[in-house]
Amino acid sequence: MTEHLDDKELLLQFKNESTKEAAYTRIIRKYQEKLYWHVRRMVVTHEDANDVLQNMFIKVWKNLANFREDSQLYTWLYRIATNESLTFLEQQKRRSTASLSDEENTLSNKLVADKDFDGNKLEWKLQLAIQKLPDKQRAVFNLRYFEEMPYEEMSRVLETSEGALKASYHHAVKKIEDYILNR
């Protein structure tokens, strides 16, 4: 029964020293799977997703006491997960730019290297197309398409206007469509 506490109750427990760790564990349990798949769609590999999530949960631990509750807890968590993913991808780009011969670091190549990869299957084409999108556009597409997140909520997660998000999603869909139809 205590596992089904709402976020406000969990936050209250987190602020109490005697229940802080248990509340944090419950928050992680409640959101870990959704956050994992959000991050995984951004960074592609399981190992990278776990690294990003680990960094994200450390930030959550350090900053949860300062959470102002001017948004939903899960919106705040998604914002941290998205920012950590984008930071990770930026670091990957810098590393691969430093060593241009290191082609294996690209997200598309990581996807193609997956043992289950079949380039003729539509879901793999979709994943390859998504990996070709710019990082922030990919985040918008993933949140809307996979998470079915409303633009209003996405606006709070990505700290961008709804209009810009709609345009970004529209452009992402067109690019994905073009990639799938022309491959």
C-alpha positions as CSV (number, residue, x, y, z in Angstrom):
1,M,0.0,0.0,0.0
2,T,2.8,2.4,0.8
3,E,4.2,1.9,-2.8
4,H,1.1,3.7,-4.2
5,L,1.7,7.0,-2.4
6,D,1.1,10.0,-4.5
7,D,4.0,12.3,-5.3
8,K,3.0,15.0,-2.7
9,E,3.1,12.4,0.1
10,L,6.5,11.0,-1.2
11,L,7.9,14.5,-1.3
12,L,6.8,15.1,2.3
13,Q,8.4,11.8,3.3
14,F,11.6,12.8,1.5
15,K,11.8,16.0,3.5
16,N,11.7,14.0,6.8
17,E,15.1,12.7,7.7
18,S,13.8,9.4,9.1
19,T,11.9,8.5,5.9
20,K,14.1,10.3,3.3
21,E,15.9,7.3,1.9
22,A,12.7,5.1,1.7
23,A,10.8,7.9,0.0
24,Y,13.6,8.4,-2.6
25,T,13.6,4.6,-3.3
26,R,9.9,4.7,-3.8
27,I,10.2,7.6,-6.2
28,I,12.8,5.8,-8.2
29,R,10.7,2.6,-8.3
30,K,7.7,4.6,-9.4
31,Y,9.4,6.4,-12.4
32,Q,12.5,4.3,-13.2
33,E,11.1,2.2,-16.1
34,K,9.5,5.2,-17.9
35,L,12.6,7.3,-17.5
36,Y,14.8,4.4,-18.6
37,W,12.9,4.0,-21.9
38,H,12.8,7.8,-22.4
39,V,16.6,7.9,-22.0
40,R,17.2,4.7,-24.0
41,R,15.4,6.1,-27.0
42,M,17.7,9.1,-26.8
43,V,21.0,7.4,-26.3
44,V,20.2,4.0,-27.9
45,T,22.3,1.5,-26.0
46,H,21.3,-0.1,-22.7
47,E,24.7,0.7,-21.1
48,D,24.6,4.4,-22.1
49,A,21.0,4.6,-20.8
50,N,22.0,3.1,-17.5
51,D,25.0,5.6,-17.2
52,V,22.7,8.5,-18.0
53,L,20.1,7.3,-15.5
54,Q,22.6,6.9,-12.8
55,N,23.8,10.5,-13.3
56,M,20.2,11.6,-13.4
57,F,19.3,9.9,-10.1
58,I,22.3,11.3,-8.4
59,K,21.2,14.8,-9.4
60,V,17.7,14.0,-8.2
61,W,19.0,12.9,-4.8
62,K,21.1,16.1,-4.5
63,N,18.3,18.5,-5.7
64,L,15.0,16.9,-4.6
65,A,15.0,18.8,-1.3
66,N,15.0,22.1,-3.4
67,F,12.2,20.9,-5.7
68,R,9.7,23.8,-5.6
69,E,6.7,21.8,-6.7
70,D,5.7,24.4,-9.3
71,S,5.4,21.5,-11.8
72,Q,4.6,17.8,-11.4
73,L,7.4,15.6,-10.0
74,Y,7.5,13.5,-13.1
75,T,7.8,16.6,-15.3
76,W,10.8,17.7,-13.2
77,L,12.3,14.1,-13.5
78,Y,11.8,14.0,-17.3
79,R,13.4,17.4,-17.6
80,I,16.5,16.2,-15.7
81,A,16.5,12.9,-17.7
82,T,16.2,14.8,-21.0
83,N,19.0,17.3,-20.0
84,E,21.3,14.5,-18.9
85,S,20.6,12.7,-22.2
86,L,21.4,15.8,-24.3
87,T,24.5,16.4,-22.3
88,F,25.6,12.8,-22.8
89,L,25.0,13.1,-26.5
90,E,26.9,16.4,-26.7
91,Q,29.9,14.8,-25.0
92,Q,29.7,11.8,-27.4
93,K,29.8,14.2,-30.3
94,R,32.8,16.1,-28.9
95,R,34.6,12.8,-28.4
96,S,33.9,11.5,-31.9
97,T,34.8,14.9,-33.4
98,A,38.1,14.7,-31.6
99,S,38.7,11.3,-33.2
100,L,37.0,11.5,-36.6
101,S,38.1,7.9,-37.4
102,D,35.9,6.6,-34.6
103,E,32.8,5.9,-36.6
104,E,31.5,3.3,-34.1
105,N,30.4,6.0,-31.6
106,T,27.6,7.3,-33.8
107,L,24.1,6.4,-32.7
108,S,23.1,4.9,-36.0
109,N,26.2,2.6,-36.0
110,K,25.4,1.5,-32.4
111,L,21.9,0.6,-33.6
112,V,23.1,-1.3,-36.6
113,A,25.5,-3.2,-34.4
114,D,22.6,-4.5,-32.3
115,K,22.5,-8.3,-32.6
116,D,18.7,-8.1,-33.4
117,F,19.1,-5.5,-36.1
118,D,17.2,-6.2,-39.3
119,G,17.4,-3.1,-41.6
120,N,14.4,-4.3,-43.7
121,K,12.0,-4.3,-40.7
122,L,10.0,-1.1,-40.4
123,E,10.7,-0.7,-36.7
124,W,14.4,-0.7,-37.4
125,K,14.0,1.9,-40.2
126,L,12.0,4.0,-37.7
127,Q,14.7,3.8,-35.1
128,L,17.4,4.6,-37.7
129,A,15.3,7.6,-38.9
130,I,14.9,8.8,-35.3
131,Q,18.7,8.6,-34.8
132,K,19.2,10.9,-37.8
133,L,17.2,13.7,-36.1
134,P,19.0,16.5,-34.2
135,D,19.2,15.7,-30.5
136,K,16.5,18.2,-29.3
137,Q,14.2,17.3,-32.2
138,R,14.6,13.6,-31.3
139,A,13.7,14.4,-27.7
140,V,10.5,16.2,-28.9
141,F,9.6,13.3,-31.2
142,N,10.2,10.6,-28.5
143,L,8.2,12.4,-25.8
144,R,5.2,13.0,-28.2
145,Y,5.3,9.7,-30.2
146,F,6.4,7.2,-27.5
147,E,5.3,8.8,-24.3
148,E,2.2,10.5,-25.8
149,M,3.1,13.5,-23.7
150,P,0.8,16.5,-24.3
151,Y,2.5,19.6,-25.7
152,E,1.6,21.6,-22.6
153,E,3.5,19.1,-20.4
154,M,6.4,18.8,-22.9
155,S,6.7,22.6,-22.8
156,R,7.5,22.4,-19.1
157,V,9.9,19.4,-19.5
158,L,11.9,21.0,-22.4
159,E,11.3,24.6,-21.3
160,T,10.2,25.5,-24.8
161,S,7.0,27.1,-26.2
162,E,4.2,24.8,-27.3
163,G,4.3,26.4,-30.8
164,A,8.0,25.6,-31.2
165,L,7.4,22.1,-30.0
166,K,4.6,21.5,-32.5
167,A,6.8,22.8,-35.3
168,S,9.7,20.7,-34.1
169,Y,7.5,17.6,-34.0
170,H,6.1,18.3,-37.4
171,H,9.6,18.6,-38.9
172,A,10.7,15.4,-37.2
173,V,7.7,13.5,-38.6
174,K,8.4,14.8,-42.1
175,K,12.1,13.8,-41.8
176,I,11.3,10.4,-40.5
177,E,8.7,9.9,-43.2
178,D,11.1,10.9,-45.9
179,Y,13.8,8.6,-44.5
180,I,11.5,5.6,-44.4
181,L,9.9,6.1,-47.8
182,N,13.3,6.8,-49.5
183,R,15.4,3.9,-48.1
